[in-house]
Each structure stands twice: as C-alpha cells, then as structure tokens.
Amino acid sequence: MFALGAFEYLSGVIVLKVLKHRLWNYTPEPFDLSGHTTPLYAMAWGALALLTVLAEWPLLHGRI
C-alpha cells in the first residue's frame, strides 16, 4: 500500500512540475500530502491491487 501511495504522490508531483497542471487534488481531504495523495486513497489503491492479484492468480498460476 505504501508503494502505491508513493507512486501516486510522485506521479502527481512530476505531472505538476512538468505539465504545470494538477490532474487530481486531495487538498480538501484530511491528512493530504500537498494535495497529491492521502493515506485513505493509498490504502484504497493497495486494496484494489491486492484484489486484482487475488483474482488473477488462479488464471496465471499454471501459465507462469
């Protein structure tokens, strides 16, 4: 979960610096990190990634 939250934060910072445009803004949310991410959304991305792996593992297990 930490890795996906860090990825969201870094990609938000890079897009803001390179394109001078903010694609998402979490500033109204509690505990936001410069408006780029929040712990709640980091946990949500982590849970979504875990569910994706659990759903796809049976399909890929025999093919890897």
Buried (B, 14 or more C-beta within 10 A) or exposed (E): BEEBBEEBBEBBBEBBEEEEEEEEEBEEBEEBBEBBBBBBBBBBBBEEEEEEEEEEEEEEEEEE
